[in-house]
């Protein structure tokens, strides 16, 4: 099990949403072969063919009906990637594997949709208009497919930058080694463009900065992508993240997809501990914590909520792409949902110190205000949170839980859509009220 879980095997052993079994060769009407669309030979197609094929691939998933805008725009984003790297076929072959990108996109769709709605919306529940520039932090990002999509989808003037955090990145001033995530698609040098016809084509496709004067790929992303080598389990590094990346000038949006084990606790902790600088959290938990925490008799604590590690920890791990040493993955659905419920209850999205699993009610008046009928109403400083179950995994996969939280002011369009998928029972059994703090 690795921190960089997005670019490795995630935890849906049986019945994952991997669409690798859906080959275009099964479509007799399609002139495009599977090999043409795979990462290692997609350059054989024209851009229009590539975009049309990816649209057909993505539309096969049932969620395309729930998120039509995102599904319509994603193939265009991927085509922009292809154009960006058309002068570097080896990089494109390494970066783009059709089945991997399809899988990453499907599991990120609810998060993509929420972030687009939040940032592109101009009005909030208070009726005010906002023109903030956000900082997006993509935890355990892997290569950064989620961030790459957002760079293409969002209005650049509304986002300060997107930060990809992963412990597998090299330091910014180092060249990637074999054990690192290769960030050539972000910082790499572009081959010299000498073909005038090629330059004209780039101008027509409106790729930011892609002319002969752009020396690196960093300059070509519509919204800047930055990498940061961070190990969320290292307490000192976790404590330094707010200092370097969070500010009131650019409120942070924390995105956490496929966070293995106790890394999900760290994502919630970053949100809880920075109420003035972190505005939004989207978390999709991945695998359950290991039994080492039970052996240590640890109590996990988030905000005002705590629970025994024994409720959520399991035997077993991934080894060489196989699940070993534990029960069948399909038998862990109930425990996974308990884990998701506990994470949800640990999110502190409101100023109400007594809030636990309530989902963010209005700020409560003081006793004096309650006794004084003429006292002005207390301002609504509450946020909102929600536990959703969105079927990104089909055919038996059960890791479909998403947790969202937003601090005041909240965005109507985000919450109106998320309500469709709300999990009604979010109160875990066996909850402990203890002040013990886990060192998970």
Phi and psi in degrees as a GROMACS rama.xvg file:
@    title "Ramachandran Plot"
@    xaxis  label "Phi"
@    yaxis  label "Psi"
@TYPE xy
-116.632  159.058  UNK-2
-67.3475  -38.4407  UNK-3
-79.852  60.1644  UNK-4
-70.5476  -18.4174  UNK-5
-69.9892  -31.1398  UNK-6
-103.457  16.2268  UNK-7
-130.841  -170.321  UNK-8
-70.343  122.838  UNK-9
-84.4309  -174.016  UNK-10
-95.2355  15.9577  UNK-11
-93.9735  73.3791  UNK-12
-61.6573  -49.8319  UNK-13
-105.23  132.261  UNK-14
69.618  38.8833  UNK-15
-71.9786  171.538  UNK-16
-90.2498  12.8145  UNK-17
-58.4946  123.514  UNK-18
-96.239  23.2041  UNK-19
-64.8676  -19.7937  UNK-20
-80.3146  -8.889  UNK-21
-96.7922  94.0431  UNK-22
-100.685  144.176  UNK-23
-68.271  -16.2841  UNK-24
-65.3848  -18.334  UNK-25
-75.1403  -15.2077  UNK-26
-94.57  103.438  UNK-27
-66.421  -20.1487  UNK-28
-86.5621  -7.94295  UNK-29
-88.2674  126.789  UNK-30
-81.8356  -1.89804  UNK-31
-101.674  129.177  UNK-32
-85.0882  163.079  UNK-33
-60.1375  -41.8604  UNK-34
-63.6832  -32.7557  UNK-35
-64.9053  -32.7975  UNK-36
-93.6068  -10.7205  UNK-37
-71.0764  160.014  UNK-38
-55.748  -28.7523  UNK-39
-87.6886  1.13288  UNK-40
-154.489  20.9187  UNK-41
-68.1213  -13.0047  UNK-42
-67.7591  -10.5464  UNK-43
-72.2197  -17.602  UNK-44
-93.9476  158.522  UNK-45
-76.8926  166.093  UNK-46
-61.5052  -40.7304  UNK-47
-64.3122  -40.3845  UNK-48
-64.5746  -42.8637  UNK-49
-62.0977  -46.7625  UNK-50
-62.8094  -42.9972  UNK-51
-65.3022  -39.4502  UNK-52
-66.1688  -45.9323  UNK-53
-63.688  -35.0688  UNK-54
-61.0733  -44.7035  UNK-55
-62.934  -38.6396  UNK-56
-61.4521  -50.075  UNK-57
-69.6918  -35.6655  UNK-58
-66.9239  -12.0233  UNK-59
-71.7826  -18.8392  UNK-60
-80.5203  136.77  UNK-61
-56.6814  -28.7449  UNK-62
-68.1123  -11.8986  UNK-63
-60.757  -24.4188  UNK-64
-77.8977  -27.341  UNK-65
-84.8202  -26.5131  UNK-66
-128.935  60.6821  UNK-67
-62.0063  -36.0757  UNK-68
-67.0119  -45.8625  UNK-69
-65.5059  -41.9782  UNK-70
-65.8971  -30.7385  UNK-71
-74.8048  -34.5325  UNK-72
-85.1671  -27.5027  UNK-73
-57.868  -45.1213  UNK-74
-60.8328  -33.9373  UNK-75
-66.4904  -39.2343  UNK-76
-62.3823  -44.4227  UNK-77
-65.886  -33.3832  UNK-78
-68.142  -35.3514  UNK-79
-62.9808  -39.687  UNK-80
-58.0908  -46.7748  UNK-81
-59.9903  -42.0161  UNK-82
-65.8468  -37.9563  UNK-83
-61.221  -36.8017  UNK-84
-107.222  18.0185  UNK-85
-66.215  -20.7806  UNK-86
-91.0343  7.24765  UNK-87
-141.27  71.8268  UNK-88
-54.8975  -40.5862  UNK-89
-59.6745  -40.0979  UNK-90
-64.2799  -44.2665  UNK-91
-63.3077  -40.6426  UNK-92
-64.0774  -36.8804  UNK-93
-72.5849  -34.2406  UNK-94
-82.715  -40.5806  UNK-95
-109.082  107.568  UNK-96
-113.124  122.298  UNK-97
-55.5108  -47.9709  UNK-98
-66.7232  -41.036  UNK-99
-64.1741  -47.0928  UNK-100
-65.2682  -40.0427  UNK-101
-59.7187  -46.0328  UNK-102
-63.8837  -45.1454  UNK-103
-61.7066  -41.6121  UNK-104
-63.5168  -49.3787  UNK-105
-56.5387  -45.8223  UNK-106
-72.9833  -15.7486  UNK-107
-97.2865  -7.66963  UNK-108
-53.7387  -49.3255  UNK-109
-60.2442  -35.0611  UNK-110
-72.5276  -44.2138  UNK-111
-55.8927  -46.9553  UNK-112
-62.3525  -44.6082  UNK-113
-63.5763  -42.4334  UNK-114
-67.8703  -41.6414  UNK-115
-62.1066  -44.2296  UNK-116
-62.1198  -42.9383  UNK-117
-64.2365  -50.6414  UNK-118
-75.3434  -37.4017  UNK-119
-79.9417  -15.9831  UNK-120
-76.9843  141.158  UNK-121
-102.913  -13.9119  UNK-122
-118.786  153.095  UNK-123
-121.129  -178.654  UNK-124
-62.8744  -23.8603  UNK-125
-85.6375  -1.72703  UNK-126
81.6709  4.83039  UNK-127
-85.2146  161.396  UNK-128
-105.654  134.765  UNK-129
-119.917  143.802  UNK-130
-130.745  40.0597  UNK-131
-76.4836  149.119  UNK-132
-103.339  119.088  UNK-133
-91.5827  156.363  UNK-134
-107.45  124.768  UNK-135
-101.392  127.792  UNK-136
-115.221  117.266  UNK-137
-102.224  98.3322  UNK-138
-75.2535  140.356  UNK-139
49.1409  54.0518  UNK-140
-72.7093  -21.7421  UNK-141
62.3816  -144.202  UNK-142
-63.2791  -26.361  UNK-143
103.418  31.767  UNK-144
-59.3644  -40.1484  UNK-145
-59.6815  -48.132  UNK-146
-66.1233  -37.8213  UNK-147
-62.4005  -40.7074  UNK-148
-65.0431  -44.1507  UNK-149
-64.7016  -34.4649  UNK-150
-61.2265  -32.8847  UNK-151
-84.7016  -31.6226  UNK-152
-81.8104  -35.5968  UNK-153
-89.6112  157.942  UNK-154
-73.7296  118.01  UNK-155
-56.2592  -32.1109  UNK-156
-70.4947  -10.2361  UNK-157
-101.966  -2.58  UNK-158
-128.993  127.693  UNK-159
-70.191  -51.355  UNK-160
-168.918  167.524  UNK-161
-119.736  125.774  UNK-162
-109.652  121.769  UNK-163
-94.0583  116.599  UNK-164
-110.629  128.274  UNK-165
-162.039  140.91  UNK-166
-73.1521  -12.6953  UNK-167
-88.5783  -2.86687  UNK-168
-72.7959  149.581  UNK-169
-74.24  165.453  UNK-170
-61.8069  152.305  UNK-171
-57.7434  -33.3503  UNK-172
-93.6971  13.2684  UNK-173
-116.364  153.129  UNK-174
-82.8751  141.592  UNK-175
-62.2874  138.383  UNK-176
-102.619  178.741  UNK-177
-61.5998  -27.9947  UNK-178
-89.6715  0.462467  UNK-179
-96.3864  161.168  UNK-180
-73.7649  126.672  UNK-181
-79.2141  118.995  UNK-182
-100.709  27.4233  UNK-183
-58.5893  -32.9854  UNK-184
-69.5516  -9.17719  UNK-185
-108.299  -51.5552  UNK-186
-107.763  -5.64938  UNK-187
-64.0326  153.712  UNK-188
-74.8965  140.48  UNK-189
-86.1679  140.949  UNK-190
-59.5656  146.453  UNK-191
-63.9781  130.89  UNK-192
-98.835  117.432  UNK-193
-115.651  -10.6481  UNK-194
-83.5052  115.464  UNK-195
-62.6834  -36.6453  UNK-196
-64.1702  -37.0265  UNK-197
-64.596  -40.9151  UNK-198
-63.1656  -41.6082  UNK-199
-63.7334  -38.6414  UNK-200
-63.4824  -39.6704  UNK-201
-65.3892  -38.5621  UNK-202
-63.2257  -39.6644  UNK-203
-66.6381  -37.2433  UNK-204
-80.9068  -5.93707  UNK-205
60.0499  39.9283  UNK-206
-80.9087  122.704  UNK-207
-54.1589  122.127  UNK-208
74.5703  -0.149863  UNK-209
-83.7371  73.8041  UNK-210
-128.305  179.696  UNK-211
-63.5369  -13.8535  UNK-212
-86.1296  -9.83872  UNK-213
-86.2397  110.803  UNK-214
-88.3305  -22.2891  UNK-215
-130.608  160.094  UNK-216
-69.813  -22.8757  UNK-217
-54.278  -37.2728  UNK-218
-75.5422  -11.0056  UNK-219
-95.8806  -10.2979  UNK-220
-79.7106  132.059  UNK-221
-56.0322  -40.5189  UNK-222
-116.871  130.581  UNK-223
-57.4528  134.649  UNK-224
-107.412  125.216  UNK-225
-122.473  143.625  UNK-226
-103.285  153.104  UNK-227
-144.254  122.123  UNK-228
-79.3239  108.368  UNK-229
-139.611  132.034  UNK-230
-104.125  107.517  UNK-231
-65.7297  -18.6235  UNK-232
-84.8918  -7.93869  UNK-233
-89.5918  113.595  UNK-234
-57.1883  -40.5312  UNK-235
-66.4723  -41.3876  UNK-236
-66.2694  -40.9648  UNK-237
-60.4817  -41.3854  UNK-238
-68.2078  -27.2312  UNK-239
-83.1926  -18.0942  UNK-240
-58.0984  -48.94  UNK-241
-58.7875  -37.687  UNK-242
-63.3098  -37.9351  UNK-243
-91.7597  -25.7062  UNK-244
-126.637  -12.1038  UNK-245
-107.692  140.848  UNK-246
-157.013  156.862  UNK-247
-70.9861  -25.489  UNK-248
-68.2105  -37.7395  UNK-249
-127.294  85.6461  UNK-250
-54.2729  142.164  UNK-251
-90.5852  144.067  UNK-252
-115.659  116.477  UNK-253
-97.3212  123.042  UNK-254
-114.083  130.475  UNK-255
-141.592  89.0347  UNK-256
-106.421  132.944  UNK-257
62.8145  46.6939  UNK-258
-86.632  116.251  UNK-259
-72.9627  138.781  UNK-260
49.8723  -130.607  UNK-261
-72.9283  -3.13451  UNK-262
-62.3985  -29.2914  UNK-263
-63.9199  -35.4315  UNK-264
-61.1288  -39.7088  UNK-265
-65.8555  -37.772  UNK-266
-63.3321  -45.7142  UNK-267
-64.5213  -38.7968  UNK-268
-61.3248  -41.8674  UNK-269
-61.1471  -39.3719  UNK-270
-67.7048  -48.547  UNK-271
-63.2462  -39.7166  UNK-272
-81.5284  -3.86418  UNK-273
-132.722  62.3511  UNK-274
-66.0265  -24.0263  UNK-275
-88.2574  -15.3035  UNK-276
-124.696  -14.1959  UNK-277
-109.924  120.353  UNK-278
-97.7659  -30.661  UNK-279
-146.27  144.014  UNK-280
-132.19  134.13  UNK-281
-129.24  117.647  UNK-282
-126.846  128.389  UNK-283
-117.97  101.763  UNK-284
-63.2492  155.111  UNK-285
-115.477  -119.53  UNK-286
-75.5897  165.151  UNK-287
-83.4182  155.886  UNK-288
-63.5735  155.613  UNK-289
-83.0622  168.533  UNK-290
-70.4804  -9.33853  UNK-291
-58.0067  -31.7441  UNK-292
-71.7168  -32.1226  UNK-293
-69.6831  -40.4325  UNK-294
-62.551  -28.4879  UNK-295
-87.4446  -0.31776  UNK-296
57.0368  45.4882  UNK-297
-84.0014  145.658  UNK-298
-111.152  125.117  UNK-299
-85.8024  134.151  UNK-300
-131.58  132.175  UNK-301
-133.685  121.251  UNK-302
57.7464  -123.873  UNK-303
-98.3912  10.4399  UNK-304
-116.466  139.579  UNK-305
-142.618  154.534  UNK-306
-157.177  153.803  UNK-307
-75.7276  135.074  UNK-308
-60.4544  -24.6021  UNK-309
-62.576  -23.211  UNK-310
-71.885  -22.9446  UNK-311
-128.401  -11.0912  UNK-312
-85.9872  153.603  UNK-313
-138.52  160.092  UNK-314
-83.0992  156.566  UNK-315
108.436  155.317  UNK-316
-161.458  167.132  UNK-317
-85.3497  132.204  UNK-318
-139.62  117.35  UNK-319
51.7746  48.3884  UNK-320
67.9856  19.1274  UNK-321
-130.114  145.704  UNK-322
-86.3444  120.383  UNK-323
-133.894  154.472  UNK-324
79.7539  10.906  UNK-325
-148.683  179.52  UNK-326
-67.8791  162.934  UNK-327
-54.5071  140.162  UNK-328
-57.0242  -34.3781  UNK-329
-65.202  -16.2021  UNK-330
-86.2546  -0.886307  UNK-331
-104.119  9.47078  UNK-332
-60.2039  -45.9006  UNK-333
-61.9172  -42.9967  UNK-334
-67.4276  -35.9274  UNK-335
-62.9605  -39.2587  UNK-336
-70.8104  -32.4279  UNK-337
-63.0851  -43.5435  UNK-338
-57.6743  -47.4344  UNK-339
-63.1745  -39.6135  UNK-340
-63.1646  -42.4587  UNK-341
-64.8157  -42.0031  UNK-342
-60.4431  -42.8686  UNK-343
-60.4701  -46.3917  UNK-344
-65.9282  -23.154  UNK-345
-83.3986  -7.96804  UNK-346
-76.9161  128.573  UNK-347
-108.565  100.898  UNK-348
-106.901  -3.16491  UNK-349
-128.167  162.33  UNK-350
-79.4315  -8.75632  UNK-351
-71.3839  112.103  UNK-352
-65.4048  -19.6102  UNK-353
-94.7223  -1.15186  UNK-354
-69.5248  137.559  UNK-355
-129.054  -85.1886  UNK-356
-101.642  15.3131  UNK-357
-74.2997  -22.1814  UNK-358
87.2136  12.6673  UNK-359
88.2144  84.804  UNK-360
-87.1993  -178.423  UNK-361
-69.5808  154.398  UNK-362
-61.5563  136.364  UNK-363
-88.4546  141.803  UNK-364
-71.8593  156.633  UNK-365
-73.0172  168.287  UNK-366
-61.4014  -40.2757  UNK-367
-63.24  -41.4981  UNK-368
-66.5833  -36.0374  UNK-369
-66.2606  -33.8762  UNK-370
-78.4845  -24.0968  UNK-371
-98.7812  107.29  UNK-372
-64.0414  -25.0129  UNK-373
-92.6268  -1.20259  UNK-374
-65.8343  140.904  UNK-375
-64.5833  146.983  UNK-376
-63.941  138.671  UNK-377
-67.0098  139.062  UNK-378
-63.897  144.86  UNK-379
-80.1453  103.474  UNK-380
-108.654  15.4026  UNK-381
-79.9817  154.908  UNK-382
-107.079  -162.61  UNK-383
-141.631  151.426  UNK-384
-144.004  159.007  UNK-385
-154.595  144.913  UNK-386
-109.089  115.336  UNK-387
-113.007  151.783  UNK-388
-122.584  109.091  UNK-389
-122.211  123.055  UNK-390
-79.7552  71.7998  UNK-391
-76.3351  -28.1993  UNK-392
-99.8897  127.346  UNK-393
-112.318  162.711  UNK-394
71.9569  29.2521  UNK-395
115.05  -14.9983  UNK-396
-66.3905  140.625  UNK-397
-118.981  -2.39168  UNK-398
-85.4494  74.2457  UNK-399
-117.938  18.1031  UNK-400
-92.3679  134.083  UNK-401
-128.324  137.404  UNK-402
-117.827  127.722  UNK-403
-125.109  143.876  UNK-404
-147.156  142.834  UNK-405
-141.795  134.692  UNK-406
-86.9063  160.702  UNK-407
-59.0805  137.457  UNK-408
-84.3269  143.411  UNK-409
-92.1313  163.041  UNK-410
-107.927  115.37  UNK-411
-53.4064  -48.0368  UNK-412
-64.3881  -30.6856  UNK-413
-64.7566  -49.1863  UNK-414
-77.6438  -30.6541  UNK-415
-61.9742  -38.5757  UNK-416
-75.5857  -41.4717  UNK-417
-66.1173  -28.0149  UNK-418
-58.0142  -25.2411  UNK-419
-63.3536  -24.5066  UNK-420
-114.42  14.0459  UNK-421
-66.3776  134.047  UNK-422
-82.5088  127.253  UNK-423
-79.2242  -41.5323  UNK-424
-97.2012  102.421  UNK-425
-117.396  14.3676  UNK-426
-97.8376  105.094  UNK-427
-67.144  153.109  UNK-428
-86.7344  155.804  UNK-429
74.4682  18.5703  UNK-430
-64.6412  136.386  UNK-431
-104.644  139.43  UNK-432
-102.7  95.233  UNK-433
-142.435  155.904  UNK-434
-95.8816  3.64248  UNK-435
-66.0877  138.231  UNK-436
-114.492  120.841  UNK-437
-72.9978  149.649  UNK-438
-107.37  44.2775  UNK-439
